[in-house]
Amino acid sequence: MSDVLHTVENGVSWITLNRPEAMNAVTWDQRERIIALLAEASADPAVRCVVVTATGRGFCAGADLRGAPAAGGRSERGAPPAEGRGSVAGDVARMIRLGAQRFIGAVMDCEKPVIAAVNGTAAGIGAHLAFACDLVLAADSARFIEVFVRRGLVPDGGGAYLLPRLIGPQRAKELMFFGDAVGAAEAKELGLVNRVVPADELAKTARDWAERLAQGPTRALALTKQLVNASLDVDRSTAFAAEATAQEINMTTRDAQEGVASFVERREARYEGR
């Protein structure tokens, strides 16, 4: 059985972590597979939404750090180390850039809406995987843990970038300094989660949301995602210029033309994602 399950149904790419015995702690191979699937989703007009979820009790317990890689083998925190030499200054930073940061960046840069359906514990890079998604659904049994401080580590995978933008710097520091588990209901109150549902309703809710998005104006959603993701990093004039450019690009799409036509003709729009 594959460690990453993948299907495309009704325009939705379902990416499912499948190592329940390890609480879906993510390996190098899983990470590379998910990055590739997200890139494929961006390029495939037939895919109009992505859902990331997992099997078993855990969403993702972080990076799988068990066992040191052999010389020349792959590090679970990043890229393969160079052959035949010990660690040198710069190796860790390179591994983080090519590993955890590239993983989270692939979610944020995907040109389709990405929904996290968090079925259980999301810790470390697993929490950041969820927070990088555009929408987060959580089972009422889900927990989110900034586990790095428990191991004496600095958060990776964009955590110090994502959390302050979602909940503000003081709340982000509280979670990262203490490493306490945050339940689904509290995560929703904080603004980390869009909606909490009973565990047995998670898959159905994710499917309903994803298929609704898959019927939407896909290119407009992609451009909207880009604008929102960039909005906190630029000044007003830059944001306004990006908005105007996005409008210009979007008006060349068939969906924008269909949207205007449906309004004039007083009928429901039929979007194709093009």
C-alpha positions in Angstrom: 0.0 0.0 0.0 1.3 3.4 -0.9 2.4 5.9 1.8 0.5 8.6 -0.1 -2.9 7.7 -1.6 -4.1 9.8 -4.5 -7.3 10.0 -6.5 -9.0 12.6 -8.7 -12.8 12.7 -8.4 -15.2 15.4 -9.7 -12.4 17.8 -10.3 -10.9 17.3 -6.8 -7.4 15.9 -6.2 -7.4 14.0 -2.9 -4.0 13.6 -1.3 -4.0 11.3 1.7 -1.1 10.6 4.0 -1.1 6.9 4.7 1.2 5.8 7.5 -1.3 5.5 10.3 1.0 3.3 12.3 3.4 6.3 12.5 0.6 8.9 13.1 1.5 9.9 9.5 4.9 11.4 10.4 6.1 12.5 7.0 9.1 10.9 5.3 11.3 12.4 2.6 9.6 10.2 -0.1 6.1 11.2 1.0 7.1 14.9 1.0 8.5 14.6 -2.5 5.4 12.8 -3.7 3.0 15.5 -2.2 5.1 18.3 -3.8 4.8 16.6 -7.2 1.1 16.1 -6.8 0.6 19.7 -5.9 2.6 20.7 -9.0 0.5 18.4 -11.1 -2.7 19.9 -9.7 -1.5 23.4 -10.7 -0.8 22.3 -14.3 -3.9 20.1 -14.9 -7.1 22.0 -15.9 -9.2 19.0 -14.9 -8.1 19.5 -11.3 -9.9 22.4 -9.7 -9.4 21.9 -6.0 -7.1 19.8 -3.7 -7.8 18.2 -0.4 -5.0 17.1 1.9 -6.0 14.6 4.6 -4.7 11.4 6.3 -5.7 7.9 7.4 -5.9 6.7 11.0 -5.8 8.8 14.2 -3.2 11.3 13.2 -3.1 14.0 10.4 0.7 14.3 10.5 2.8 14.0 13.6 5.7 16.0 12.1 8.8 14.9 10.2 9.9 11.3 10.6 13.2 11.7 12.4 13.7 8.1 13.5 17.1 6.7 12.5 20.0 8.8 11.2 20.5 8.6 7.4 23.6 6.7 6.2 26.3 8.7 4.4 24.9 9.7 1.0 21.4 8.7 2.1 18.4 11.0 2.4 17.7 13.1 5.5 14.1 13.1 6.5 14.4 16.8 7.4 15.6 17.8 3.9 17.7 16.9 0.9 20.2 14.1 0.4 23.5 15.0 2.1 26.6 15.1 -0.1 28.6 11.8 -0.6 31.6 11.0 1.5 31.9 13.9 3.8 30.8 15.1 7.3 28.4 17.9 8.0 29.7 21.4 7.2 28.3 24.9 7.9 25.4 25.5 5.6 24.1 21.9 5.4 21.2 22.4 7.8 20.0 25.6 6.2 20.2 24.0 2.8 18.2 20.9 4.1 15.5 23.2 5.6 15.2 25.2 2.4 15.0 22.2 0.1 12.9 20.1 2.6 10.4 21.7 5.0 10.3 25.1 3.4 9.9 23.7 -0.1 7.1 21.4 1.2 5.1 24.2 2.7 5.8 26.5 -0.2 4.4 24.0 -2.6 1.0 24.1 -0.7 1.0 27.9 -0.6 2.0 28.2 -4.3 -0.5 25.6 -5.6 -2.6 27.4 -8.2 -5.8 25.6 -7.0 -7.5 26.0 -3.6 -6.1 23.6 -1.1 -8.3 22.3 1.8 -6.8 20.6 4.9 -9.1 18.0 6.4 -7.4 17.5 9.7 -8.5 14.1 11.1 -6.3 14.0 14.2 -3.1 15.3 15.7 -1.1 17.8 13.6 2.3 18.5 15.1 5.3 20.3 14.0 5.6 20.3 10.2 2.2 18.6 10.2 0.6 21.6 11.9 2.3 23.9 9.4 1.1 21.7 6.5 -2.5 22.4 7.7 -1.9 26.1 8.3 -0.4 26.6 4.8 -3.7 25.4 3.2 -6.2 27.9 2.1 -9.0 26.4 4.2 -8.8 24.2 7.3 -11.5 21.8 8.4 -10.8 19.9 11.6 -12.4 16.9 13.3 -13.5 17.7 16.8 -10.8 15.3 18.0 -8.0 17.1 16.1 -5.1 18.8 18.0 -2.4 21.2 16.8 1.0 21.2 18.5 4.0 23.5 17.9 6.2 20.6 19.1 9.6 22.1 18.2 10.3 23.7 21.6 9.8 20.3 23.3 12.8 19.1 21.3 14.9 22.3 21.7 14.4 23.2 18.1 13.5 26.4 16.2 10.2 26.0 14.3 10.7 25.2 10.6 8.5 24.8 7.6 7.4 28.4 7.7 5.8 28.3 11.1 7.2 31.7 12.3 5.9 33.1 9.0 2.5 31.5 9.0 1.3 31.8 12.6 1.7 35.5 13.2 -0.2 36.1 10.0 -3.0 33.9 11.1 -3.3 34.8 14.8 -0.9 37.7 15.5 2.6 37.6 17.0 1.8 37.3 20.7 -0.5 34.3 20.2 2.0 32.7 17.9 4.8 33.1 20.5 2.6 31.6 23.1 2.0 28.5 21.0 5.7 28.2 20.0 7.2 29.1 23.4 5.2 26.5 25.4 4.4 23.8 22.8 1.1 23.0 24.4 -1.5 21.0 22.5 -4.4 23.1 21.1 -7.7 21.4 20.7 -9.9 21.9 17.6 -12.4 24.2 19.3 -9.6 26.4 20.7 -7.9 26.4 17.3 -11.1 27.7 15.7 -11.4 30.4 18.3 -7.8 31.5 17.6 -8.4 31.6 13.9 -6.3 28.6 12.9 -9.3 26.6 11.7 -12.3 27.5 9.6 -14.7 24.9 10.9 -14.8 22.1 13.4 -17.0 19.1 12.7 -17.7 15.7 14.3 -15.0 13.2 13.2 -17.5 11.1 11.2 -18.6 14.2 9.2 -15.1 15.4 8.3 -14.8 13.5 4.9 -18.3 14.6 3.8 -17.7 18.2 4.7 -14.4 18.3 3.0 -16.0 16.7 -0.1 -18.8 19.3 -0.1 -16.4 22.2 0.2 -14.0 20.9 -2.3 -16.6 20.0 -5.0 -18.2 23.4 -4.5 -14.8 25.1 -5.1 -14.3 22.7 -8.1 -17.4 24.2 -9.7 -16.1 27.8 -9.3 -14.1 30.1 -11.5 -10.7 28.4 -10.9 -8.4 31.0 -12.4 -10.1 33.8 -10.5 -9.6 31.7 -7.3 -6.0 31.2 -8.1 -5.4 34.9 -8.6 -7.4 35.7 -5.5 -5.2 33.3 -3.5 -2.0 35.0 -4.8 -3.3 38.4 -3.9 -4.3 37.4 -0.3 -1.1 35.5 0.3 1.0 38.5 -0.7 -1.1 41.1 0.9 0.7 41.2 4.3 4.1 41.5 2.7 3.6 44.5 0.5 2.6 48.1 0.8 -0.8 49.5 -0.4 0.4 50.8 -3.7 2.0 47.4 -4.5 -1.1 45.5 -3.5 -3.3 47.8 -5.5 -1.1 47.4 -8.6 -1.1 43.6 -8.2 -4.9 43.7 -7.9 -5.3 45.7 -11.1 -2.9 43.3 -12.9 -4.9 40.3 -11.6 -8.1 41.9 -12.8 -6.6 42.4 -16.3 -5.4 38.8 -16.5 -8.7 37.4 -15.2 -10.8 39.2 -17.7 -9.2 37.3 -20.5 -10.5 34.0 -19.1 -13.6 32.2 -20.3 -15.0 32.0 -16.8 -14.9 35.7 -16.3 -16.7 36.2 -19.6 -19.3 33.5 -18.5 -19.7 35.2 -15.2 -20.6 38.6 -16.8 -22.8 36.9 -19.4 -24.7 34.9 -16.8 -25.3 38.1 -14.8 -26.7 40.0 -17.8 -28.8 37.0 -18.8 -30.0 36.4 -15.2 -29.0 32.8 -15.1 -26.6 30.7 -13.0 -23.0 30.7 -14.2 -21.5 27.5 -15.6 -17.7 27.7 -14.9 -15.2 25.5 -16.7 -12.0 26.4 -14.8 -10.5 28.1 -17.9 
